[in-house]
Amino acid sequence: MSRRAHWFAWMEEAGNLAAAEPSPTNALGRLLALDLGTKRIGVAVSDELRMTAGPLPIILRRSWKELLREVAALINAFEAKGLVIGLPLSLNGAEGSAAERVRALAEKFRRSLNVPVYLQDERLTTFAAESDLRAAGLDQREIKREVDSEAAAIILRDFIGRMQS
């Protein structure tokens, strides 16, 4: 693991933000969240008071440039003050290759966007999103279409809750 990855791990273990950015608790304004998948990226946005978070249409993953362009456009459209990215940890909290890829992508976003980028544990969010959508009466086809962005909304709600506690 690189020195930077060790630093991020220490930050998370210490209960601090996973990103070297100022705390978002003092600021208001919308936050945008991403649930990064290999084919589809779930997207969610909070309200300006950061009390609620709702899903947006997914982004189909094609290239880095296209992804950056779409995320930057969403940040501008919603006047988002920060970007929250789900960090895929194993159930025991360990990081694998997927977490390393997300960290690398988060760093690219951090360098390319004019908003702070934060990482949020995303364990079991897809499972929770599927359960919520099933309970709402959606069929399997609709669940598949909505689950990524619903997971992003859960990631964002978890992040907001963590920042408020």
ZANUPA-79154 format. One record per atom (N, C-alpha, C): x, y, z. Coordinates in steps of 0.1 Angstrom, whole numbers, padded with zeros to 4 digits, always signed. Atoms other than C-alpha are relative to their C-alpha. Layout:
residues N
XYZ...
This chain:
residues 165
+0009-0012+0000+0000+0000+0000+0009+0012+0000-0008-0012+0001+0013+0034-0009+0000+0009+0013+0000-0009-0012+0022+0061+0017-0013+0008+0001+0012-0008+0000-0008+0081+0006-0012-0009+0004+0010+0009-0004-0031+0051+0010+0000-0003+0015-0001+0002-0015-0018+0045+0045-0005+0012+0007+0005-0012-0006-0025+0081+0053-0015+0001+0000+0015+0000+0001-0061+0078+0040-0006-0010+0010+0005+0011-0010-0065+0046+0061+0000+0006+0014-0002-0006-0014-0052+0064+0092-0011+0011+0002+0010-0010-0002-0076+0093+0086-0014-0006+0002+0013+0007-0002-0106+0069+0083+0000-0006+0014+0000+0006-0013-0095+0050+0114-0001+0010+0011+0001-0011-0010-0092+0082+0134-0013+0007+0000+0014-0006+0001-0128+0091+0124+0000+0013-0007+0000-0012+0008-0117+0119+0102-0004-0002-0014+0004+0001+0014-0126+0126+0067+0011-0008-0008-0010+0007+0008-0110+0104+0041+0007+0009-0010-0007-0009+0009-0100+0134+0021+0006+0011+0007-0007-0011-0006-0076+0162+0029-0007+0013-0003+0008-0012+0003-0103+0188+0027-0006+0006+0013+0006-0006-0012-0119+0212+0051-0013-0008+0003+0012+0007-0004-0148+0197+0071-0012+0006-0007+0012-0005+0006-0181+0200+0052-0011+0004+0010+0011-0002-0009-0201+0204+0084-0003+0015+0002+0002-0014-0002-0196+0242+0086-0007+0007-0012+0005-0007+0012-0208+0249+0051-0014-0006-0004+0012+0005+0005-0242+0246+0035+0001-0001-0015-0001+0002+0014-0250+0238-0001-0001-0014-0004+0002+0013+0004-0257+0208-0021+0013-0008-0001-0011+0010+0002-0235+0177-0022-0004-0009-0011+0002+0010+0011-0232+0153-0052+0006-0012+0005-0006+0013-0003-0226+0116-0046+0001-0009-0012-0002+0010+0010-0213+0089-0068+0002-0014+0006-0002+0014-0003-0216+0051-0065+0007-0006-0013-0007+0004+0012-0189+0040-0090+0000-0015-0003+0000+0013+0005-0195+0009-0109+0008-0002-0012-0008+0002+0012-0177-0007-0138-0007+0004-0013+0008-0004+0011-0205+0000-0162-0009+0012+0002+0010-0011-0003-0230+0023-0145+0005+0007+0013-0003-0008-0012-0224+0051-0120-0013+0006+0006+0011-0005-0007-0251+0059-0095+0003+0014+0004-0002-0014-0004-0256+0096-0088-0012+0005+0009+0010-0005-0009-0274+0114-0060+0004+0015+0003-0002-0014-0004-0278+0150-0048-0007+0003+0012+0007-0004-0012-0287+0166-0015-0007+0013-0002+0006-0013+0001-0308+0196-0009+0010+0010+0006-0010-0010-0004-0291+0229+0000+0003+0000+0015-0002+0001-0015-0296+0223+0038+0006-0013+0004-0006+0013-0003-0282+0188+0035-0009-0008+0010+0009+0008-0008-0313+0173+0051-0005-0012-0007+0005+0011+0007-0324+0150+0023+0010-0002-0012-0008+0004+0012-0307+0132-0006-0009-0009-0009+0008+0008+0009-0323+0118-0037+0008-0004-0012-0007+0005+0012-0312+0098-0067-0002+0008-0013+0001-0006+0014-0305+0112-0102+0002-0011-0010-0003+0011+0010-0302+0093-0135+0014-0004+0000-0014+0005+0000-0272+0071-0138+0008+0006-0011-0010-0004+0011-0241+0079-0158+0006-0013-0005-0007+0012+0006-0229+0052-0182+0015+0002-0001-0015-0002-0001-0192+0047-0177+0006-0004-0013-0006+0002+0013-0173+0051-0209+0015+0003+0001-0014-0004-0001-0141+0071-0205+0002+0010+0011-0002-0010-0010-0125+0093-0179-0004+0014-0004+0004-0013+0004-0129+0124-0199-0015+0002-0001+0015-0001+0000-0166+0118-0205-0006+0000+0014+0004+0001-0013-0171+0109-0169+0002+0014+0007-0004-0013-0006-0153+0141-0157-0009+0011-0005+0008-0010+0007-0173+0162-0182-0015-0001+0006+0014+0002-0006-0207+0147-0169-0001+0004+0014+0000-0004-0015-0198+0151-0132+0002+0015+0001-0002-0014-0001-0185+0186-0137-0013+0008-0004+0013-0006+0004-0218+0195-0155-0010-0001+0011+0009+0001-0011-0238+0181-0126+0003+0009+0011-0005-0009-0011-0217+0200-0101-0004+0014-0003+0004-0014+0004-0223+0232-0120-0015+0002+0000+0014-0001+0001-0260+0225-0126-0007+0001+0014+0005+0000-0014-0267+0219-0089+0007+0009+0009-0009-0009-0008-0241+0243-0077+0005-0007+0013-0004+0009-0011-0228+0214-0055+0013+0006+0006-0012-0005-0007-0202+0224-0029+0010-0011+0004-0009+0011-0002-0186+0189-0027-0005-0012-0007+0002+0012+0007-0184+0155-0042+0003-0012+0010-0002+0012-0009-0189+0123-0021+0000-0012-0009-0001+0013+0008-0177+0090-0036+0000-0012+0010+0001+0012-0008-0186+0056-0022+0013-0008-0001-0013+0007-0001-0155+0037-0010-0004-0015+0002+0004+0014-0002-0160-0001-0015+0010-0008+0009-0007+0007-0010-0147-0018+0016-0006-0014+0001+0005+0013-0003-0150-0055+0024-0008+0001+0013+0008+0000-0012-0174-0064+0052+0008+0002+0013-0008-0002-0012-0145-0065+0077+0008+0013+0000-0006-0013+0001-0134-0030+0066+0013+0001-0008-0012+0000+0008-0104-0041+0045-0002+0006-0013+0001-0006+0013-0096-0024+0013+0006-0010-0010-0005+0008+0011-0091-0044-0019+0003+0008-0012-0004-0007+0013-0083-0036-0055-0011+0010-0004+0010-0010+0004-0117-0019-0060+0001+0013+0008-0002-0012-0008-0111+0005-0032+0012+0008-0005-0011-0007+0005-0077+0013-0046-0003+0008-0013+0005-0007+0012-0093+0021-0080-0008+0012+0003+0009-0011-0004-0119+0043-0063+0009+0012+0005-0008-0011-0005-0092+0062-0044+0008+0007-0011-0007-0006+0011-0072+0067-0076-0010+0010-0008+0009-0008+0007-0103+0080-0093-0004+0013+0008+0003-0012-0009-0112+0103-0063+0011+0010-0001-0011-0010+0001-0077+0118-0066-0001+0007-0013+0002-0007+0013-0083+0125-0103-0011+0010+0001+0011-0010-0002-0116+0142-0094+0005+0012+0008-0005-0010-0009-0098+0161-0066+0009+0010-0008-0009-0008+0008-0072+0174-0091-0008+0008-0011+0007-0005+0012-0098+0182-0118-0012+0009+0003+0012-0008-0003-0127+0198-0100+0003+0011+0011-0002-0011-0010-0130+0230-0079-0009-0002+0012+0007+0002-0012-0149+0213-0051+0007-0011+0008-0006+0011-0008-0137+0191-0022-0006-0013-0003+0004+0014+0002-0139+0153-0027+0002-0008+0012+0000+0008-0013-0148+0130+0002-0003-0014-0004+0003+0014+0001-0149+0093+0005-0009-0005+0011+0010+0005-0010-0177+0074+0023-0001-0015-0001+0001+0014+0000-0178+0038+0033-0014-0004-0007+0013+0004+0007-0204+0021+0010-0004-0014+0002+0003+0014-0003-0206-0013+0026-0015-0002+0001+0014+0004+0000-0241-0029+0020-0009+0010-0005+0009-0010+0005-0255+0002+0003-0008-0006-0012+0008+0005+0012-0265-0017-0029-0010-0010+0006+0010+0009-0006-0282-0044-0007-0011+0008+0006+0010-0008-0006-0300-0017+0012-0009+0007-0010+0007-0007+0011-0310+0001-0020-0010-0010-0007+0009+0011+0006-0324-0032-0035-0011-0003+0009+0011+0002-0010-0344-0038-0003-0010+0011+0000+0009-0012+0000-0358-0003-0003-0008+0000-0013+0008+0000+0013-0368-0005-0040-0010-0011-0001+0009+0011-0001-0383-0039-0035-0012+0003+0009+0011-0004-0010-0403-0026-0005-0009+0010-0006+0008-0011+0007-0415+0003-0027-0008-0006-0011+0008+0007+0010-0430-0023-0051+0005+0000-0014-0006+0000+0013-0406-0020-0080+0003-0015-0004-0004+0013+0005-0401-0051-0102+0015-0001-0002-0014+0002+0001-0367-0066-0109+0006+0009-0011-0005-0008+0010-0362-0047-0141+0001+0015+0004-0001-0013-0006-0370-0014-0124+0011+0002+0010-0011-0001-0010-0347-0022-0095+0013+0001-0006-0013+0000+0006-0318-0029-0118+0003+0014-0006-0001-0014+0006-0324+0005-0135+0003+0010+0011+0000-0010-0010-0327+0024-0102+0011-0002+0011-0007+0003-0011-0304+0006-0078+0013+0008+0002-0013-0007-0002-0271+0024-0085-0002+0014+0005+0002-0014-0005-0285+0059-0080-0006+0000+0014+0006+0002-0014-0305+0047-0049+0011-0003+0010-0012+0002-0008-0272+0034-0035+0008+0012+0002-0007-0012-0001-0256+0067-0042-0007+0009+0010+0008-0008-0009-0284+0084-0023+0002-0005+0015-0003+0005-0013-0278+0061+0007+0014+0004+0004-0013-0004-0003-0241+0068+0005+0000+0015+0005+0001-0015-0003-0249+0106+0006-0006+0002+0014+0007-0001-0013-0273+0102+0035+0009-0004+0011-0010+0005-0010-0247+0082+0054+0011+0010+0003-0010-0011-0002-0221+0109+0048-0005+0012+0008+0006-0012-0007-0244+0137+0059-0002-0003+0014+0002+0005-0014-0253+0117+0090+0013+0000+0008-0014+0001-0006-0216+0111+0098+0005+0014+0003-0005-0013-0002-0208+0148+0094-0008+0008+0011+0008-0006-0010-0237+0158+0117+0002-0005+0014-0002+0006-0013-0227+0135+0145+0013+0004+0007
